[in-house]
Amino acid sequence: MVESGTLTVEAGGDTLKSSESDDETKGFISLGKANITLTSTDDAISATTDVTVKDTTLTITAGGGQANATVEEQAPPGQESTADSSTPSPKGINAGVSYTQDSGTVTVNAADEGLQAPFINVAGGALSIAAGDDGINASNGDHVIEGHENADSESDDGSVLTISGGEVEVSHASDGIDSTVRPTSRAGSWWCRGRPARWTARWTPTVRARLVG
């Protein structure tokens, strides 16, 4: 938990990590009115449960940023991938359960995915992401959501992406917004640069939206 002040961290691995998994009330990262700069070779922020941002100025560079994109080789049809699973895939923010932002300014530059969590809620502030892979990935990961225990990578896994305020801008090498369910957007604005037509979910925005690229 960082409530105020200035914090600068450079790490050969994750910079901020909360890995408590035995107590569901722990394993979270909460950021308040602070100025935080994180530089990592792996995930900049990694939490077993939740990441919350409120009035925070947060700047992230993970794995050298988008210019150092991690590219996973695809296996031929019918064959399993031989890629080394131990190879880092530096994400900007990796939350096991949820990411919530209701204010503040968050800038993410990541070699892999910019933001990943099963439940993503942006209610205010500014979120700017440059990613070597997906900009925003709403998927359950290792978190099993009740009623979706047998979901695969192409089916509804119960994850939810909601943009109800603020501004979201994504520059990406793969999907701008990757989700197996229909995201909801009730207010605010979002932009995608790169390959804006390649999001997994079918999304009909109900707010002002512009696709660039």
C-alpha positions as CSV (number, residue, x, y, z in Angstrom):
1,M,0.0,0.0,0.0
2,V,1.4,3.4,-1.1
3,E,-0.7,6.3,0.2
4,S,1.4,9.3,-0.5
5,G,4.9,10.7,-1.4
6,T,7.2,9.8,-4.2
7,L,8.4,6.3,-5.0
8,T,10.9,5.3,-7.7
9,V,11.8,1.6,-8.2
10,E,14.0,-0.2,-10.7
11,A,14.1,-4.0,-10.4
12,G,15.5,-7.1,-12.2
13,G,12.1,-8.8,-12.0
14,D,8.8,-7.5,-10.6
15,T,8.9,-4.0,-9.0
16,L,5.8,-4.1,-6.8
17,K,4.5,-7.5,-6.0
18,S,2.0,-8.9,-3.5
19,S,1.9,-12.7,-3.7
20,E,-0.1,-13.7,-0.6
21,S,-2.5,-16.4,-1.8
22,D,-3.6,-18.1,1.5
23,D,-5.6,-15.2,2.8
24,E,-8.2,-13.7,0.4
25,T,-8.1,-10.4,2.3
26,K,-4.4,-10.0,1.3
27,G,-2.4,-10.2,-1.9
28,F,-3.5,-6.8,-3.1
29,I,-1.7,-3.6,-4.1
30,S,-3.4,-0.2,-3.3
31,L,-2.0,3.0,-4.7
32,G,-3.1,6.4,-3.4
33,K,-2.1,10.1,-3.9
34,A,1.6,9.4,-4.8
35,N,4.0,9.9,-7.6
36,I,5.3,6.4,-8.6
37,T,7.8,5.4,-11.3
38,L,8.5,1.7,-11.9
39,T,11.0,0.1,-14.2
40,S,11.1,-3.7,-14.3
41,T,12.5,-6.6,-16.4
42,D,9.3,-8.6,-15.6
43,D,5.9,-7.4,-14.4
44,A,5.9,-3.9,-13.0
45,I,3.0,-4.5,-10.8
46,S,1.9,-8.1,-9.9
47,A,-0.9,-8.8,-7.4
48,T,-2.5,-12.1,-6.5
49,T,-5.8,-10.4,-6.0
50,D,-6.5,-6.7,-6.6
51,V,-4.8,-3.5,-7.8
52,T,-6.5,-0.2,-7.1
53,V,-5.4,3.2,-8.2
54,K,-6.8,6.5,-6.8
55,D,-5.3,9.9,-7.4
56,T,-2.0,8.3,-8.3
57,T,0.5,9.5,-10.9
58,L,1.9,6.1,-12.0
59,T,4.5,5.6,-14.8
60,I,5.5,2.1,-15.8
61,T,8.2,0.7,-18.1
62,A,8.2,-3.1,-18.2
63,G,10.7,-5.2,-20.0
64,G,12.1,-2.3,-21.9
65,G,8.6,-1.2,-23.2
66,Q,6.7,-1.7,-26.4
67,A,9.9,-1.4,-28.5
68,N,11.2,-4.5,-26.9
69,A,8.0,-6.6,-27.6
70,T,8.0,-10.2,-26.6
71,V,7.0,-12.4,-29.6
72,E,5.8,-15.9,-28.9
73,E,6.3,-18.4,-31.7
74,Q,3.2,-20.2,-32.7
75,A,3.2,-24.0,-33.0
76,P,2.1,-25.6,-36.3
77,P,-1.5,-26.9,-36.3
78,G,-1.9,-30.0,-34.3
79,Q,1.4,-29.5,-32.4
80,E,2.2,-28.2,-29.0
81,S,4.3,-25.1,-28.6
82,T,7.9,-25.7,-27.7
83,A,8.4,-22.1,-26.3
84,D,10.2,-21.9,-23.0
85,S,7.5,-21.1,-20.4
86,S,10.1,-19.6,-18.1
87,T,10.8,-16.8,-20.5
88,P,9.6,-13.5,-19.0
89,S,6.6,-11.9,-20.5
90,P,6.8,-8.4,-18.9
91,K,3.3,-7.0,-18.3
92,G,2.7,-3.5,-17.0
93,I,0.0,-4.4,-14.5
94,N,-1.0,-8.0,-13.8
95,A,-3.8,-8.4,-11.3
96,G,-5.1,-11.9,-10.4
97,V,-8.6,-10.7,-9.7
98,S,-9.3,-7.0,-10.4
99,Y,-7.9,-3.7,-11.5
100,T,-9.8,-0.6,-10.4
101,Q,-9.0,3.0,-11.3
102,D,-11.3,5.9,-10.4
103,S,-8.8,8.8,-10.7
104,G,-5.2,9.5,-11.3
105,T,-2.9,9.3,-14.4
106,V,-1.5,5.9,-15.3
107,T,1.0,5.5,-18.1
108,V,2.1,2.0,-19.1
109,N,4.8,1.0,-21.6
110,A,5.2,-2.8,-21.6
111,A,7.0,-5.4,-23.8
112,D,4.1,-7.8,-23.3
113,E,0.5,-6.9,-22.2
114,G,-0.2,-3.5,-20.8
115,L,-2.9,-4.4,-18.3
116,Q,-4.3,-7.9,-17.5
117,A,-7.0,-8.9,-15.0
118,P,-10.3,-10.8,-14.9
119,F,-12.2,-7.8,-13.8
120,I,-11.2,-4.4,-15.1
121,N,-13.0,-1.2,-14.1
122,V,-11.9,2.3,-15.2
123,A,-14.2,4.9,-13.7
124,G,-12.1,8.0,-14.0
125,G,-8.7,9.5,-14.6
126,A,-6.4,8.8,-17.6
127,L,-5.0,5.4,-18.6
128,S,-2.5,5.4,-21.4
129,I,-1.0,2.0,-22.6
130,A,1.7,1.1,-25.1
131,A,2.1,-2.6,-25.3
132,G,4.1,-5.2,-27.3
133,D,1.1,-7.6,-27.2
134,D,-2.5,-6.9,-26.1
135,G,-3.1,-3.4,-24.6
136,I,-5.8,-4.5,-22.3
137,N,-6.5,-8.2,-21.6
138,A,-9.6,-9.0,-19.6
139,S,-9.3,-12.7,-19.0
140,N,-9.5,-15.0,-15.9
141,G,-5.9,-16.3,-16.1
142,D,-5.4,-18.5,-13.1
143,H,-8.5,-17.1,-11.3
144,V,-11.5,-19.4,-11.7
145,I,-14.8,-17.5,-11.8
146,E,-17.8,-19.3,-10.4
147,G,-20.0,-20.7,-13.2
148,H,-17.1,-20.6,-15.8
149,E,-15.0,-23.4,-14.5
150,N,-14.8,-25.1,-17.9
151,A,-14.2,-22.1,-20.0
152,D,-11.4,-22.2,-22.6
153,S,-9.5,-19.4,-24.3
154,E,-12.3,-18.8,-26.9
155,S,-15.3,-18.9,-24.6
156,D,-16.9,-16.7,-22.0
157,D,-14.8,-17.1,-18.9
158,G,-16.8,-14.7,-16.8
159,S,-14.3,-11.8,-17.0
160,V,-15.7,-8.2,-17.2
161,L,-14.2,-5.0,-18.7
162,T,-16.0,-1.8,-17.8
163,I,-15.1,1.8,-18.8
164,S,-17.5,4.1,-17.0
165,G,-15.5,7.3,-17.0
166,G,-12.1,8.9,-17.7
167,E,-10.0,8.5,-20.8
168,V,-8.3,5.3,-22.1
169,E,-5.8,5.3,-24.9
170,V,-4.1,2.1,-26.2
171,S,-1.2,1.7,-28.6
172,H,-0.6,-2.0,-29.3
173,A,1.2,-4.6,-31.4
174,S,-1.6,-7.2,-31.1
175,D,-5.1,-6.7,-29.9
176,G,-6.0,-3.3,-28.5
177,I,-8.7,-4.8,-26.2
178,D,-8.7,-8.6,-25.8
179,S,-11.7,-10.1,-24.0
180,T,-13.7,-13.2,-24.4
181,V,-16.9,-11.4,-23.3
182,R,-18.6,-8.2,-24.3
183,P,-17.0,-5.2,-22.5
184,T,-19.3,-2.4,-21.3
185,S,-18.7,1.3,-21.7
186,R,-21.1,3.8,-20.2
187,A,-19.1,7.0,-20.2
188,G,-15.6,8.4,-20.8
189,S,-13.6,8.0,-24.0
190,W,-11.2,5.4,-25.4
191,W,-8.8,5.3,-28.4
192,C,-6.9,2.4,-30.0
193,R,-3.8,2.9,-32.1
194,G,-2.1,0.1,-34.1
195,R,-4.6,-2.7,-35.2
196,P,-7.8,-1.3,-33.8
197,A,-10.1,-3.8,-35.5
198,R,-8.4,-6.8,-33.8
199,W,-10.1,-7.1,-30.5
200,T,-11.5,-10.4,-29.6
201,A,-14.7,-9.2,-28.1
202,R,-17.6,-7.8,-30.2
203,W,-18.0,-4.4,-28.8
204,T,-20.5,-1.7,-29.8
205,P,-19.5,1.4,-27.8
206,T,-22.2,3.6,-26.3
207,V,-19.8,6.5,-25.8
208,R,-17.7,8.8,-28.0
209,A,-15.0,6.6,-29.5
210,R,-12.3,7.0,-32.1
211,L,-10.1,4.3,-33.7
212,V,-6.7,5.6,-34.9
213,G,-4.5,3.6,-37.2
